[in-house]
Amino acid sequence: MKSAHLIKDEASAPRTGAAIVSPARFLGTDNPRHLRVIHGLLRRPMPREHLDEVAGASNGPDLVAGLRRLGLEMPCTRTKRKDRDLFDCWPGVYHLTERDRRKIGTWLRERKSGGRA
């Protein structure tokens, strides 16, 4: 079995070699799962398992990918932890950047005032 060598607190990035270009502004969403994920991440950073629980579905990484396509960064920081057998593991924790929070705030204000999406 190959073991992954990761650096502590390393933020994840696409491994395809192609850069993902996201819009300069958050385009908004009406997807209830997206809305629950955004609401949860505005409160605190979350690992994938908690993100799945908040979203009400077992596809947290796909929901995050969708939100990234809509204009959010939502980095996943990998941190060193011990699993139940006391082996080192590197779970990811999703969080919003300050730029994400500003984009979401702008979108919510526009949405409330009847502007774009």
C-alpha positions in Angstrom: 0.0 0.0 0.0 1.3 3.4 -0.9 1.3 6.0 1.9 0.6 9.6 1.1 3.1 12.1 2.4 1.3 15.3 3.1 2.4 18.5 4.7 0.6 19.7 7.9 -2.1 22.3 7.3 -1.7 22.0 3.5 -4.6 23.5 1.6 -5.9 21.2 -1.1 -5.7 22.1 -4.8 -6.8 20.5 -8.0 -4.3 17.8 -9.1 -5.3 17.8 -12.8 -2.8 20.4 -13.8 -5.5 22.7 -15.1 -6.4 25.8 -13.1 -10.0 26.2 -12.1 -11.2 29.7 -12.9 -14.0 30.8 -10.7 -16.1 34.0 -11.3 -15.0 37.2 -9.6 -18.3 37.3 -7.7 -20.4 34.7 -6.1 -23.3 34.1 -8.5 -25.7 32.8 -5.9 -27.6 29.5 -5.6 -31.1 28.3 -4.8 -30.0 24.7 -4.2 -31.1 23.9 -0.6 -28.1 21.7 0.0 -25.8 24.6 -1.1 -27.6 27.0 1.2 -27.3 24.6 4.2 -23.5 24.2 3.5 -23.0 28.0 3.2 -25.0 28.6 6.4 -22.9 25.9 8.3 -19.6 27.2 7.0 -20.5 30.7 8.0 -20.7 29.5 11.6 -17.5 27.3 11.6 -15.1 25.3 9.5 -16.2 21.7 9.0 -14.7 18.3 8.0 -16.4 16.4 5.2 -18.4 14.2 7.5 -20.0 17.3 9.3 -20.5 18.9 5.9 -22.5 15.8 4.8 -24.6 15.9 7.9 -25.4 19.7 7.5 -26.2 19.3 3.8 -28.3 16.3 4.4 -26.5 14.3 1.7 -23.4 12.1 1.5 -21.7 14.2 -1.3 -20.1 17.1 0.5 -17.1 17.3 -1.9 -19.4 17.5 -4.9 -21.4 20.2 -3.2 -18.2 22.1 -2.5 -17.1 21.7 -6.1 -20.4 23.2 -7.2 -20.0 26.2 -4.9 -16.5 26.7 -6.2 -17.8 26.8 -9.8 -20.3 29.5 -8.7 -17.4 31.7 -7.4 -16.4 30.7 -3.9 -12.9 29.5 -3.0 -13.8 27.2 0.0 -10.3 25.8 0.6 -9.9 22.4 2.3 -7.1 22.5 4.8 -5.5 19.1 5.6 -4.5 18.7 9.3 -2.7 15.9 11.0 -4.9 13.9 13.4 -4.9 10.5 15.0 -7.6 8.0 14.0 -9.2 5.6 16.4 -6.3 3.2 16.1 -3.9 6.1 16.9 -2.4 6.1 13.3 -1.7 9.5 11.7 -4.3 10.6 9.2 -4.8 13.9 7.3 -8.6 14.8 7.2 -9.6 17.9 5.3 -11.5 20.7 6.9 -13.5 23.0 4.6 -13.7 26.7 5.5 -14.7 30.0 3.9 -12.0 32.7 3.2 -12.6 36.3 4.1 -13.2 36.9 0.4 -15.8 34.2 0.3 -17.6 35.8 3.3 -17.6 39.2 1.6 -19.0 37.6 -1.7 -21.7 35.8 0.3 -22.6 39.0 2.2 -22.9 40.9 -1.0 -25.0 38.2 -2.6 -27.3 38.1 0.4 -27.8 41.9 0.4 -28.6 41.8 -3.3 -30.9 38.9 -2.9 -32.8 40.6 0.0 -33.2 43.8 -2.0 -34.5 42.0 -5.0 -31.4 42.2 -7.1 -29.6 39.4 -8.9 -30.2 35.8 -7.9 
